[in-house]
Amino acid sequence: MPTNKPSKNEDEFFAKEDAELLKEQRRRARAAAEEAARHTHLMKCPKDGHDLVQERFHGVTVERCLHCHGIFLDADEVAAVVAHEDVTLLGRVVRDLANALRALRTEPK
């Protein structure tokens, strides 16, 4: 009685095909999970995880935590602060920070 069992080559082919499909599904699931995790941290305080609000001071938008009152600036916001001529201690600190950020951006990877 003949069996309709596929040959060994067919078994190998479909096993490889299934493995590739499974690998791609896992990659997509990982990417979706990473994207979802990124969105859970969007506009959250890096110190305590509470919500951040955007506020504008002298033409510069900064993020502020309503809980710990921390103020957070990204590199472009720091550059905007540095663009104002300010000789106070805070101005010098921000300028030094901007120089450090600029150096990090230009380092070869």
Residue frames relative to the residue before (quaternion, step in Angstrom):
aa qw qx qy qz dx dy dz
M 1.0000 0.0000 0.0000 0.0000 0.00 0.00 0.00
P 0.3134 -0.7769 0.5152 0.1811 3.60 -0.51 1.13
T 0.2747 -0.7407 0.5878 0.1742 3.59 -1.10 0.72
N 0.4045 -0.7154 0.5207 0.2311 3.53 -1.13 0.62
K 0.2667 0.7831 -0.5137 0.2273 3.55 1.14 0.63
P 0.4634 -0.6766 0.4854 0.3031 3.61 -0.90 0.89
S 0.5936 -0.5767 0.4201 0.3723 3.52 -1.20 0.47
K 0.6940 -0.4605 0.3523 0.4269 3.53 -1.34 0.24
N 0.6342 0.5389 -0.3307 0.4450 3.60 1.00 -0.80
E 0.6418 0.5089 -0.3270 0.4714 3.58 1.01 -0.76
D 0.6254 0.5342 -0.3335 0.4608 3.57 0.99 -0.84
E 0.6656 0.4990 -0.2995 0.4671 3.58 0.92 -0.91
F 0.6360 0.5383 -0.3281 0.4451 3.56 0.95 -0.89
F 0.7209 0.4381 -0.2585 0.4707 3.59 0.77 -1.01
A 0.5997 0.5400 -0.3642 0.4649 3.60 1.09 -0.58
K 0.6603 0.4868 -0.3041 0.4844 3.61 0.97 -0.85
E 0.6382 0.5292 -0.3215 0.4574 3.57 0.98 -0.87
D 0.6630 0.4946 -0.2987 0.4761 3.59 0.92 -0.90
A 0.6424 0.5244 -0.3223 0.4566 3.61 0.97 -0.83
E 0.6614 0.4976 -0.3077 0.4692 3.60 0.96 -0.83
L 0.6488 0.5078 -0.3182 0.4689 3.58 0.97 -0.82
L 0.6530 0.5105 -0.3065 0.4680 3.56 0.97 -0.86
K 0.6323 0.5281 -0.3232 0.4657 3.58 1.00 -0.82
E 0.6693 0.4925 -0.2947 0.4718 3.59 0.94 -0.88
Q 0.6315 0.5209 -0.3303 0.4698 3.61 1.01 -0.76
R 0.6571 0.5028 -0.3093 0.4688 3.58 0.95 -0.83
R 0.6303 0.5299 -0.3321 0.4600 3.59 1.02 -0.82
R 0.6671 0.4957 -0.2972 0.4700 3.58 0.93 -0.90
A 0.6470 0.5171 -0.3180 0.4614 3.58 0.99 -0.82
R 0.6371 0.5166 -0.3214 0.4732 3.61 1.03 -0.81
A 0.6569 0.5099 -0.3086 0.4618 3.59 0.93 -0.91
A 0.6585 0.5000 -0.3086 0.4703 3.59 0.96 -0.83
A 0.6483 0.5103 -0.3164 0.4682 3.59 1.00 -0.80
E 0.6447 0.5125 -0.3199 0.4683 3.60 0.99 -0.80
E 0.6502 0.5095 -0.3118 0.4695 3.58 0.98 -0.84
A 0.6507 0.5042 -0.3145 0.4728 3.59 0.98 -0.83
A 0.6449 0.5091 -0.3218 0.4705 3.61 0.98 -0.80
R 0.6304 0.5327 -0.3369 0.4532 3.58 0.99 -0.81
H 0.6765 0.4936 -0.2978 0.4583 3.58 0.95 -0.84
T 0.6187 0.5357 -0.3661 0.4429 3.62 1.07 -0.50
H 0.7082 0.4331 -0.2566 0.4950 3.60 1.20 -0.46
L 0.4638 0.6941 -0.4399 0.3310 3.58 1.26 -0.17
M 0.8450 0.0168 -0.0809 0.5284 3.55 -0.84 1.10
K 0.4833 0.5978 -0.4730 0.4305 3.55 0.99 0.97
C 0.5454 -0.6264 0.4515 0.3261 3.55 -1.06 0.76
P 0.4121 -0.7209 0.4938 0.2582 3.61 -0.79 0.93
K 0.6357 0.5397 -0.3281 0.4438 3.58 1.21 -0.40
D 0.8542 0.0747 0.0026 0.5146 3.60 0.73 -1.01
G 0.5361 -0.6815 0.3763 0.3265 3.61 1.28 0.07
H 0.4980 0.6442 -0.4440 0.3740 3.60 1.22 0.06
D 0.6742 -0.5091 0.3552 0.4002 3.56 -1.30 0.28
L 0.2750 -0.7188 0.6141 0.1748 3.51 -1.24 0.65
V 0.1708 -0.7440 0.6327 0.1300 3.54 -1.20 0.59
Q 0.3845 -0.7001 0.5479 0.2487 3.55 -1.14 0.63
E 0.0063 -0.7756 0.6308 -0.0234 3.51 -0.99 0.94
R 0.3162 -0.7475 0.5607 0.1641 3.53 -1.16 0.65
F 0.0022 0.7774 -0.6277 0.0410 3.54 -0.87 1.06
H 0.8496 -0.0960 0.0346 0.5175 3.57 -0.71 1.11
G 0.7445 -0.4269 0.2163 0.4655 3.56 0.94 0.90
V 0.6566 0.4638 -0.3147 0.5047 3.60 1.25 0.08
T 0.2721 -0.7574 0.5735 0.1529 3.57 -0.80 1.04
V 0.0184 -0.7878 0.6152 -0.0229 3.56 -0.83 1.03
E 0.3860 -0.6792 0.5634 0.2689 3.55 -1.27 0.35
R 0.0701 -0.8030 0.5919 0.0065 3.57 -0.93 0.94
C 0.3765 -0.7105 0.5536 0.2165 3.56 -1.02 0.88
L 0.3988 -0.7319 0.5055 0.2231 3.55 -0.81 1.00
H 0.6725 0.5115 -0.2902 0.4492 3.58 1.20 -0.45
C 0.8115 0.2220 -0.1086 0.5294 3.61 0.64 -1.10
H 0.3880 -0.7529 0.4370 0.3026 3.58 1.38 -0.14
G 0.3231 0.7357 -0.5217 0.2865 3.58 1.15 0.55
I 0.2256 -0.7511 0.6067 0.1298 3.54 -1.17 0.65
F 0.0981 -0.8174 0.5675 -0.0074 3.55 -0.77 1.08
L 0.0798 -0.7842 0.6154 0.0038 3.53 -0.98 0.97
D 0.3143 -0.7060 0.5885 0.2374 3.56 -1.07 0.69
A 0.7550 -0.4159 0.2470 0.4427 3.58 -1.27 0.18
D 0.6590 0.5051 -0.3182 0.4576 3.61 0.96 -0.78
E 0.6422 0.5131 -0.3216 0.4699 3.57 1.05 -0.74
V 0.6181 0.5227 -0.3385 0.4798 3.59 1.05 -0.75
A 0.6447 0.5204 -0.3204 0.4592 3.59 0.96 -0.86
A 0.6433 0.5158 -0.3234 0.4643 3.59 1.01 -0.75
V 0.6361 0.5063 -0.3272 0.4815 3.60 1.03 -0.72
V 0.6571 0.5183 -0.3075 0.4529 3.57 0.94 -0.89
A 0.5954 0.5904 -0.3610 0.4082 3.58 1.10 -0.65
H 0.6275 0.4857 -0.3341 0.5086 3.60 1.19 -0.46
E 0.4028 -0.6939 0.5370 0.2605 3.58 -0.88 0.89
D 0.1654 0.7782 -0.5813 0.1707 3.54 -0.45 1.23
V 0.1799 -0.8192 0.5392 0.0758 3.59 -0.61 1.12
T 0.4355 0.6929 -0.4712 0.3288 3.59 1.23 0.19
L 0.6904 -0.4571 0.3488 0.4391 3.56 -1.27 0.22
L 0.6548 0.5061 -0.3227 0.4593 3.59 0.88 -0.87
G 0.6385 0.5265 -0.3236 0.4586 3.58 0.98 -0.79
R 0.6609 0.4940 -0.3066 0.4745 3.59 0.98 -0.82
V 0.6333 0.5272 -0.3304 0.4602 3.59 0.99 -0.81
V 0.6711 0.4882 -0.2998 0.4706 3.57 0.88 -0.94
R 0.6339 0.5263 -0.3346 0.4573 3.60 0.98 -0.80
D 0.6557 0.4983 -0.3116 0.4740 3.61 0.95 -0.85
L 0.6311 0.5267 -0.3210 0.4703 3.55 1.03 -0.81
A 0.6460 0.5161 -0.3182 0.4637 3.59 0.96 -0.84
N 0.6429 0.5137 -0.3247 0.4662 3.60 0.98 -0.79
A 0.6452 0.5114 -0.3197 0.4690 3.58 0.99 -0.80
L 0.6519 0.5039 -0.3126 0.4727 3.60 0.97 -0.84
R 0.6351 0.5287 -0.3266 0.4589 3.58 0.98 -0.84
A 0.6477 0.5133 -0.3184 0.4644 3.59 0.98 -0.83
L 0.6436 0.5159 -0.3274 0.4608 3.61 1.00 -0.76
R 0.6545 0.5227 -0.3147 0.4466 3.59 1.00 -0.77
T 0.7415 0.4207 -0.2306 0.4690 3.58 1.03 -0.72
E 0.4794 0.6563 -0.4538 0.3654 3.61 1.25 -0.07
P 0.4694 -0.6503 0.5047 0.3195 3.59 -1.00 0.74
K 0.3831 -0.7431 0.5068 0.2105 3.55 -1.04 0.80
